[in-house]
Amino acid sequence: MNRNDQQAYDRGTSLFSPDGRIYQVEYAREAVKRGAPSVGIRTADGVVLGAQRRTSSSLMEAESIEKIHKLDSYLGAASSGHVADARQLVDDAREESQVNHLRYGEAIGVETLAKTLSDMIQESTQRGGTRPFGASLLIGGMDGEDDDAQPRLFQTDPSGAPHEWKAVAIGSNRGDIQEFLEDEWSSELALSDGVSLAVRALAVPDDEIEAADLSIVTVSAEGYHSVGSDEIDEILSEHVPGADDSE
């Protein structure tokens, strides 16, 4: 296929090229790859979500960059890609969660929410006048109630396909971070071990990363909990060479 043919197909969000590709979806995935990395880790006790926050200026407040969002009491999400697109998906996820509470009197399941959100994302790949979402979400939380609750972790894709993971990275440097997770993840990880693994994974591309650059939360039977910067700094000082020399 020559360049002119490709240009004809990448102008439409709902057109297949002769080789079966939707170029706008592939471009949306590239937007995700250019975003700051986020990780999700499923442990025996719950799910850990972590994200790196990038500031464009030393005068910007890092806390104003929201990469991790609380969706419900036992649900959270981490994003990568276009921030505005991710915020729209987060708003949709929160709305679906509240609708489930009102309609059924119970929290929405992690898998149910991931698939419902993926259905919304997929619609933008087959309708004219829209474009695919340039963001990907990691949705983690607890499925079930009380002692029967099980941690689940899903990823949404700009194509609208949801995938369940034990541990996953999205965003820039995904390959290096994913390789680290594959080497270090274990089904016997405790929640505290998952926090340590998330911090160390995000430090793989940059061993001089600081605690202020990271946002970590846990979602377990005890609910949604943000990990303090002091705990993150302690992990960096203990496990990441050079991180404690950045001051």
Salt bridges, closest charged atoms under 4 A:
ASP19 OD2 - ARG21 NH1 3.58
GLU26 OE1 - ARG21 NH2 2.88
GLU30 OE2 - LYS33 NZ 3.42
GLU66 OE1 - ARG87 NH1 2.88
ASP72 OD2 - HIS101 NE2 2.74
ASP85 OD2 - ARG131 NH1 2.74
GLU111 OE2 - LYS115 NZ 2.93
GLU111 OE1 - ARG152 NH2 3.11
GLU123 OE1 - ARG127 NH2 3.58
ASP143 OD2 - ARG152 NH1 3.02
ASP157 OD2 - ARG29 NH2 3.06
GLU164 OE2 - ARG42 NH1 3.68
GLU164 OE2 - ARG152 NE 2.58
GLU184 OE1 - ARG200 NH1 3.95
GLU238 OE2 - HIS239 NE2 3.89
